[in-house]
Amino acid sequence: MDRRQFLQRTGVAAVGVATINVFNGRVAGAVQSPPLVSTYDHYDYQQPPGPDQGYYLTLKDGYTETGYDTIGDIPSLDTECQEVVVYIHGLDVDDEQVVDRATTARTVLQDSGYSGGFVGYSWDSATWSIYRSNEVAERNGTKLAQFLVDLKMACPEQTVHLVSHGLGARVVMSSLEELDTHNSWTAEMEIGSVQLLGAAVDNTEPAVAPIDRIITEQTGTTKNYHSEQDAALSDMVYYIDTVDTALGETGVPSSHGDPENYTDIDVTADVGADHSAYLTVASDEIASEFGDEPVEYSWPLYAHGDEGEAVYTIQYLLGQHGHELNTHDGIYGPETKNTIETFQNDRGLLVDGIVGPNTWRELIVPVFPDQAPWWATFATQHNLKHGHGYDIAVDGDYGPETRSAIEDFQRDSGLTVDGLVGTNTWQALVDRL
């Protein structure tokens, strides 16, 4: 097989690209293999000077706490925005097996009707010690969290789902804690669903603070598939001193309350002792959480002589890009036409004075709570109030009233309800006028 491009990312931006043989020179699978996010070989164990001081986990040179590598085109980061499922494998998956595991997971979900984007998340789970693998899983939470932030910042309206197997649940739980305090993660950027398969974390964890609150606030739904006969989990938790009984064996004990959006699903009858069977057994139930097709809208055409609410939107968005007009009147007159032509020229677009799909895509700006640009927020509010009948203030301040109106509009328009004005919501705002 030809060598693939291996992209190392830290945070939102890529910091370096090099063509190398990934996974110690071995690239498994064929062209149709799923894309991967990898932190494989990022960590090492070192022994400090002095006697009887044990080993500690450390990052290798050249890696950061939040950095991750990618292999292939990552949905929504390297392609158009789309729904994404991230599959996090479990224990003892080495560098030669990860592509096969990810490919199998994608195939099983596709056979159950899922047709969206898919990413395999690869981490060092094949250390010689289960205890050490658990430490690596814990540290991977920061890296997975950064990847999820990058996905949502790139495509705020697209849904992201997490599916984890075995010790991959530790990666997921750790990432949720990281997201809870991440500077770029807002309350609206929830994970669509979390699916835990034979989770190798403590069975009380979803019911104990702060995870119980985080599951409620950061996930749409969380489901845990468990089998009380799972012998692999029994053996595994013996070596993890933070786990008495695995969540994947019993679910949350009845003596503990669990979050409202959390559900335990007993699959003992179908999984039995086979720790590898969860995904196949539960695939239809898991895939039922995915695949809501968004309603599609079009970019309308506006040119000299037109008027209406969409022209107000165009005029205010021009101000967002530093092209402030003398008049905001909803009339596509000479000043608006000339300013659009200047904007088109600045952006390398066809200079025709017509606002069509390409110009709209350059004009729109994502609107987020607390960090929304003033003119873009003003344009959103004006559009909602005067174009769609919402009784809200038009003041450029994204507060609770504006968020409620956006969410109501999204709900009425068949869009993902998240309060974030991204491409799909902007398109609906101007197309439904």
C-alpha positions as CSV (number, residue, x, y, z in Angstrom):
1,M,0.0,0.0,0.0
2,D,1.1,3.6,-0.7
3,R,2.2,5.6,2.3
4,R,-0.6,7.8,3.6
5,Q,-0.4,11.4,4.8
6,F,-0.3,11.6,8.6
7,L,-1.6,14.9,10.0
8,Q,-0.7,16.0,13.5
9,R,-3.1,18.4,15.1
10,T,-3.0,20.5,18.3
11,G,-6.2,22.3,19.1
12,V,-8.1,23.7,16.1
13,A,-5.1,24.2,13.8
14,A,-2.9,21.7,12.1
15,V,0.7,22.3,13.1
16,G,2.6,20.0,10.8
17,V,2.2,17.6,7.9
18,A,4.6,14.9,7.0
19,T,4.3,11.8,4.8
20,I,5.3,8.8,6.9
21,N,4.5,5.2,7.5
22,V,1.9,5.2,10.3
23,F,1.8,2.7,13.2
24,N,5.5,1.8,13.1
25,G,5.5,1.4,9.4
26,R,2.4,-0.7,9.0
27,V,-0.8,0.7,7.5
28,A,-3.6,-1.9,7.7
29,G,-6.7,-2.0,5.5
30,A,-7.5,-0.8,2.0
31,V,-8.6,2.6,0.6
32,Q,-12.1,2.1,2.1
33,S,-10.7,1.9,5.6
34,P,-12.3,4.5,7.9
35,P,-10.4,7.6,8.9
36,L,-8.7,7.6,12.3
37,V,-7.8,9.9,15.1
38,S,-4.8,8.5,16.8
39,T,-2.8,9.1,19.9
40,Y,-0.9,5.8,19.5
41,D,2.6,5.9,20.8
42,H,2.2,9.4,22.3
43,Y,3.0,8.2,25.9
44,D,5.8,6.4,27.6
45,Y,6.6,5.1,31.1
46,Q,9.7,6.4,32.7
47,Q,11.4,5.5,36.0
48,P,12.7,8.6,38.0
49,P,16.1,8.5,39.6
50,G,16.5,6.8,42.9
51,P,15.5,3.4,44.3
52,D,11.9,2.1,44.6
53,Q,10.2,5.0,43.0
54,G,8.2,3.1,40.4
55,Y,7.2,4.3,37.0
56,Y,5.2,7.3,35.8
57,L,3.4,8.1,32.6
58,T,4.8,10.9,30.5
59,L,4.3,12.3,27.0
60,K,7.0,11.6,24.5
61,D,8.9,14.4,22.9
62,G,7.0,16.2,20.2
63,Y,3.5,15.5,21.6
64,T,1.2,17.7,23.7
65,E,-1.6,17.1,26.2
66,T,-4.2,18.1,23.6
67,G,-2.6,17.1,20.3
68,Y,-3.7,14.2,18.2
69,D,-2.9,12.7,14.8
70,T,-5.3,12.0,12.0
71,I,-5.2,9.4,9.2
72,G,-7.4,10.0,6.2
73,D,-10.1,12.7,5.7
74,I,-11.9,13.4,9.0
75,P,-15.6,14.0,8.5
76,S,-16.5,17.7,9.2
77,L,-12.8,18.7,9.6
78,D,-11.5,17.6,6.2
79,T,-14.9,17.3,4.4
80,E,-18.3,19.0,4.4
81,C,-20.2,19.1,7.7
82,Q,-22.1,15.9,8.6
83,E,-23.2,13.8,11.5
84,V,-20.2,11.9,13.0
85,V,-19.9,8.8,15.1
86,V,-16.6,8.4,16.9
87,Y,-15.8,4.8,17.9
88,I,-13.3,4.3,20.8
89,H,-11.9,0.8,21.1
90,G,-11.2,-1.1,24.3
91,L,-8.3,-3.0,25.8
92,D,-5.5,-4.9,24.0
93,V,-6.0,-3.4,20.6
94,D,-2.5,-2.9,19.1
95,D,-1.4,-0.8,16.2
96,E,-2.0,-3.7,13.7
97,Q,-5.5,-4.3,14.8
98,V,-7.0,-0.9,15.2
99,V,-8.0,-0.4,11.5
100,D,-9.8,-3.8,11.5
101,R,-11.7,-3.0,14.7
102,A,-12.7,0.4,13.4
103,T,-13.7,-1.1,10.0
104,T,-15.8,-3.8,11.7
105,A,-17.5,-1.2,13.9
106,R,-18.4,1.0,10.9
107,T,-19.7,-2.0,8.9
108,V,-21.9,-3.2,11.8
109,L,-23.4,0.3,12.2
110,Q,-23.9,0.7,8.4
111,D,-25.6,-2.7,8.3
112,S,-28.0,-1.3,10.9
113,G,-28.8,1.7,8.7
114,Y,-26.3,4.4,9.7
115,S,-25.0,6.3,6.7
116,G,-23.2,9.3,8.2
117,G,-19.6,10.1,9.0
118,F,-17.5,7.7,11.0
119,V,-14.1,8.0,12.8
120,G,-12.1,5.4,14.7
121,Y,-10.3,6.7,17.8
122,S,-7.0,4.9,18.4
123,W,-5.1,4.9,21.7
124,D,-2.4,2.9,23.4
125,S,-4.5,0.2,25.0
126,A,-2.1,-2.7,24.5
127,T,0.4,-2.0,27.3
128,W,1.6,-4.9,29.3
129,S,-0.3,-3.8,32.3
130,I,-4.1,-3.2,32.6
131,Y,-3.4,-0.6,35.3
132,R,-1.2,1.3,32.9
133,S,-3.7,1.0,30.1
134,N,-6.2,2.6,32.4
135,E,-3.9,5.5,33.1
136,V,-3.4,6.0,29.3
137,A,-7.1,5.9,28.8
138,E,-7.6,8.6,31.5
139,R,-5.0,10.9,29.9
140,N,-6.6,10.4,26.5
141,G,-9.7,12.2,27.7
142,T,-7.9,15.5,27.2
143,K,-7.0,14.6,23.6
144,L,-10.4,13.2,22.7
145,A,-12.0,16.3,24.2
146,Q,-9.9,18.6,22.0
147,F,-10.9,16.6,18.9
148,L,-14.6,17.0,19.9
149,V,-14.1,20.7,20.4
150,D,-12.5,21.0,16.9
151,L,-15.4,19.1,15.3
152,K,-18.0,21.3,16.9
153,M,-16.1,24.5,16.2
154,A,-15.9,23.5,12.6
155,C,-19.5,22.4,12.3
156,P,-21.5,23.6,15.3
157,E,-24.8,22.3,14.0
158,Q,-23.8,18.8,13.3
159,T,-24.4,16.0,15.8
160,V,-21.5,14.0,17.2
161,H,-22.0,10.6,18.9
162,L,-19.5,8.5,21.0
163,V,-19.5,4.7,21.0
164,S,-17.0,3.1,23.3
165,H,-16.1,-0.5,24.0
166,G,-14.6,-1.8,27.3
167,L,-11.9,0.4,28.6
168,G,-12.7,2.9,26.0
169,A,-15.4,4.1,28.4
170,R,-12.6,5.5,30.6
171,V,-11.5,7.6,27.6
172,V,-15.1,8.8,27.2
173,M,-15.7,9.6,30.8
174,S,-12.5,11.5,31.1
175,S,-13.2,13.5,27.9
176,L,-16.7,14.5,29.3
177,E,-15.0,15.9,32.4
178,E,-12.5,17.8,30.2
179,L,-15.3,19.2,28.0
180,D,-17.1,20.4,31.1
181,T,-14.3,22.9,31.9
182,H,-13.0,23.5,28.3
183,N,-12.8,27.2,27.4
184,S,-14.2,26.7,23.9
185,W,-16.9,24.2,24.8
186,T,-20.3,25.9,25.3
187,A,-23.4,24.5,27.0
188,E,-25.0,24.2,23.5
189,M,-22.2,21.9,22.2
190,E,-23.6,18.7,23.7
191,I,-22.6,15.2,22.5
192,G,-25.7,13.9,20.7
193,S,-25.4,10.4,22.3
194,V,-23.0,8.3,24.3
195,Q,-23.1,4.5,23.9
196,L,-21.1,2.5,26.4
197,L,-20.5,-1.2,25.5
198,G,-19.3,-3.4,28.3
199,A,-17.9,-0.4,30.1
200,A,-14.7,-1.0,32.3
201,V,-15.4,1.8,34.7
202,D,-16.9,1.6,38.2
203,N,-20.7,0.8,38.2
204,T,-21.5,3.8,40.4
205,E,-19.6,6.4,38.3
206,P,-22.6,7.7,36.3
207,A,-24.4,8.4,39.5
208,V,-21.6,10.2,41.4
209,A,-20.7,13.9,41.1
210,P,-19.6,15.5,38.9
211,I,-20.1,12.8,36.2
212,D,-23.9,12.6,36.9
213,R,-24.3,16.4,36.3
214,I,-21.9,16.3,33.3
215,I,-23.9,13.4,31.6
216,T,-27.0,15.4,32.1
217,E,-25.6,18.7,30.7
218,Q,-23.1,17.5,28.1
219,T,-24.9,14.5,26.4
220,G,-28.3,14.2,24.7
221,T,-28.6,10.6,25.8
222,T,-26.3,8.1,27.4
223,K,-26.9,4.4,27.2
224,N,-24.9,1.6,29.0
225,Y,-25.1,-1.9,27.6
226,H,-24.1,-4.5,30.3
227,S,-23.9,-8.2,30.8
228,E,-23.5,-9.7,34.3
229,Q,-21.8,-12.8,32.7
230,D,-19.0,-10.8,31.1
231,A,-16.0,-12.6,32.5
232,A,-13.5,-10.4,30.7
233,L,-14.7,-7.4,32.7
234,S,-14.4,-9.3,36.0
235,D,-10.8,-10.1,35.2
236,M,-10.1,-6.6,34.0
237,V,-11.3,-4.7,37.0
238,Y,-9.3,-6.8,39.3
239,Y,-6.2,-4.9,38.1
240,I,-7.9,-1.4,38.2
241,D,-7.8,-0.2,41.8
242,T,-10.5,2.5,41.2
243,V,-13.1,-0.1,40.1
244,D,-14.9,-2.5,42.3
245,T,-17.5,-3.8,39.9
246,A,-17.7,-2.8,36.3
247,L,-20.5,-0.7,34.9
248,G,-20.6,-3.1,32.0
249,E,-21.5,-6.0,34.3
250,T,-24.3,-4.6,36.4
251,G,-25.3,-1.1,35.3
252,V,-25.8,1.5,38.0
253,P,-26.8,-0.2,41.3
254,S,-30.4,0.5,42.3
255,S,-29.2,2.1,45.5
256,H,-27.8,5.0,43.4
257,G,-29.8,7.5,41.4
258,D,-28.7,8.1,37.8
259,P,-29.2,11.0,35.4
260,E,-32.5,11.5,33.7
261,N,-31.0,11.0,30.2
262,Y,-29.0,7.9,31.3
263,T,-30.3,4.4,30.6
264,D,-28.9,0.9,31.5
265,I,-29.7,-1.8,29.0
266,D,-29.3,-5.4,30.1
267,V,-28.0,-7.5,27.2
268,T,-26.9,-10.5,29.3
269,A,-29.2,-12.9,27.5
270,D,-27.6,-12.1,24.1
271,V,-24.0,-11.2,25.1
272,G,-23.4,-13.7,27.9
273,A,-19.7,-14.0,28.6
274,D,-18.6,-12.7,25.1
275,H,-17.0,-9.3,25.7
276,S,-16.7,-8.8,22.0
277,A,-20.4,-9.2,21.2
278,Y,-21.9,-6.0,22.5
279,L,-21.8,-4.0,19.3
280,T,-23.3,-6.7,17.1
281,V,-26.0,-7.4,19.7
282,A,-26.9,-3.8,20.2
283,S,-26.3,-2.3,16.8
284,D,-29.9,-1.7,15.9
285,E,-30.6,0.0,19.2
286,I,-27.4,2.1,18.9
287,A,-28.0,3.1,15.3
288,S,-31.5,4.3,16.2
289,E,-29.9,7.2,17.9
290,F,-28.3,8.3,14.7
291,G,-29.2,9.5,11.2
292,D,-31.8,12.2,11.6
293,E,-31.6,13.8,8.2
294,P,-31.7,17.6,8.4
295,V,-34.2,19.6,6.3
296,E,-32.4,21.1,3.4
297,Y,-32.7,24.8,2.5
298,S,-31.3,26.8,-0.4
299,W,-29.5,30.1,-0.7
300,P,-31.7,32.7,-2.4
301,L,-30.4,35.1,-5.0
302,Y,-30.5,38.8,-4.3
303,A,-29.4,41.6,-6.7
304,H,-29.8,45.4,-7.4
305,G,-33.4,46.4,-7.1
306,D,-34.5,43.7,-4.6
307,E,-35.7,44.5,-1.2
308,G,-36.9,42.8,2.0
309,E,-35.6,41.3,5.2
310,A,-32.8,39.2,3.5
311,V,-31.4,42.5,2.2
312,Y,-31.2,43.8,5.8
313,T,-29.4,40.6,6.7
314,I,-26.9,41.2,3.8
315,Q,-26.4,44.8,4.9
316,Y,-25.7,43.9,8.5
317,L,-23.4,41.1,7.6
318,L,-21.4,43.3,5.4
319,G,-20.8,45.4,8.5
320,Q,-19.5,42.3,10.3
321,H,-16.8,42.1,7.7
322,G,-15.8,45.8,8.1
323,H,-17.9,47.1,5.2
324,E,-20.4,49.3,7.1
325,L,-23.0,51.1,5.0
326,N,-24.4,54.5,5.5
327,T,-27.9,53.2,5.4
328,H,-29.6,49.9,6.5
329,D,-32.9,50.1,4.8
330,G,-33.6,46.6,3.3
331,I,-33.2,48.0,-0.2
332,Y,-30.6,46.6,-2.5
333,G,-29.6,49.9,-4.0
334,P,-26.3,51.3,-5.5
335,E,-24.5,51.5,-2.2
336,T,-25.3,47.9,-1.3
337,K,-24.4,46.7,-4.8
338,N,-21.1,48.5,-4.8
339,T,-20.2,47.2,-1.3
340,I,-21.0,43.6,-2.3
341,E,-18.8,44.0,-5.3
342,T,-15.9,45.2,-3.1
343,F,-16.6,42.3,-0.7
344,Q,-16.6,39.8,-3.6
345,N,-13.3,41.2,-4.9
346,D,-11.7,41.0,-1.5
347,R,-12.8,37.3,-1.1
348,G,-11.7,36.2,-4.6
349,L,-15.3,35.7,-5.8
350,L,-16.9,36.5,-9.1
351,V,-17.6,40.2,-9.0
352,D,-21.1,40.5,-10.2
353,G,-22.9,42.3,-7.4
354,I,-25.3,39.4,-7.0
355,V,-25.6,37.6,-3.6
356,G,-25.8,33.9,-4.5
357,P,-24.6,30.7,-2.8
358,N,-20.9,31.5,-2.9
359,T,-21.3,35.1,-1.6
360,W,-23.7,34.0,1.1
361,R,-21.2,31.4,2.4
362,E,-18.6,34.1,2.7
363,L,-20.9,36.6,4.3
364,I,-22.4,34.4,7.1
365,V,-20.6,34.3,10.4
366,P,-21.4,31.6,13.1
367,V,-23.2,33.2,16.1
368,F,-22.5,31.7,19.5
369,P,-23.6,32.7,23.0
370,D,-21.2,34.9,24.9
371,Q,-18.8,35.1,21.9
372,A,-21.1,36.2,19.1
373,P,-20.0,39.0,16.8
374,W,-22.1,42.1,17.3
375,W,-23.2,42.8,13.7
376,A,-23.9,39.1,13.0
377,T,-26.0,38.8,16.2
378,F,-27.8,42.0,15.3
379,A,-28.6,40.5,11.8
380,T,-29.9,37.3,13.4
381,Q,-32.2,39.2,15.8
382,H,-33.5,41.5,13.1
383,N,-34.2,38.6,10.8
384,L,-36.0,36.6,13.6
385,K,-38.0,39.7,14.7
386,H,-39.0,41.2,11.4
387,G,-38.8,38.2,9.1
388,H,-40.2,35.5,11.3
389,G,-42.3,37.2,13.8
390,Y,-40.3,36.6,17.1
391,D,-40.9,39.3,19.7
392,I,-37.3,39.9,20.7
393,A,-35.0,42.9,21.2
394,V,-32.7,43.8,18.3
395,D,-29.6,44.9,20.3
396,G,-26.7,42.7,19.2
397,D,-26.6,41.0,22.7
398,Y,-27.0,37.2,22.6
399,G,-29.0,36.6,25.8
400,P,-31.6,34.1,26.9
401,E,-34.3,35.7,24.8
402,T,-32.3,35.4,21.6
403,R,-31.3,31.9,22.4
404,S,-34.9,30.8,23.0
405,A,-36.0,32.4,19.7
406,I,-33.2,30.7,17.8
407,E,-34.0,27.3,19.3
408,D,-37.7,27.8,18.5
409,F,-36.9,28.7,15.0
410,Q,-34.6,25.7,14.6
411,R,-37.3,23.4,16.0
412,D,-39.9,24.8,13.7
413,S,-37.5,24.5,10.7
414,G,-36.6,20.9,11.3
415,L,-33.0,21.7,12.3
416,T,-30.8,20.5,15.1
417,V,-31.9,22.5,18.2
418,D,-28.7,23.8,19.7
419,G,-29.0,27.6,19.8
420,L,-26.0,27.9,17.5
421,V,-26.4,29.9,14.3
422,G,-24.2,28.1,11.8
423,T,-24.5,27.4,8.1
424,N,-27.8,25.4,8.2
425,T,-29.6,27.9,10.4
426,W,-28.4,30.9,8.4
427,Q,-29.6,29.2,5.3
428,A,-33.0,28.6,6.8
429,L,-33.3,32.1,8.1
430,V,-32.9,33.6,4.6
431,D,-34.6,30.9,2.6
432,R,-37.8,30.8,4.7
433,L,-38.5,34.5,4.4
